[in-house]
Amino acid sequence: MKFSTRTRYGLRFLIRLAAQPEGELLQLGQVAHDENISLGYLEQIVRALKPLGILRAVRGAGGGYALARRPDEISMEDIFLHLEGEISPVACLTRDQCRRADQCVTRSFWRQLDEHIRSFLRSQTLADIIAAEKLCLH
């Protein structure tokens, strides 16, 4: 199972925002440059994250982005769902189009795997990712 660059880059962007001193804004152009991400692609990621309500944007000179919520309030499940669109390991769990659903011998396995993935993502916050990364660096 692979997640898109959109999710990987989005997570890097959010970690950068979380590292900013409180009240300090981060400009997308700077993140794009530092992280080697196309500015246009980063703007798409920001648009995908806006409905989550986790970003605070300030327009104009000196403007930029900051987190609107604390990192420990931002779940990985929310981030992944907004950036990936869907995170189920197989399409038949999210669409009722499978003609074999009632006789599929693997459906229960896929449901359990899906629930484990979602449960893990729900249990992790942006703060957890940052804390784990700090442990790896020391």
Beta strands, then each sheet from edge to edge (+ up, - down):
strand 1: 55-58
strand 2: 64-67
sheet 1: 1+ 2-
end
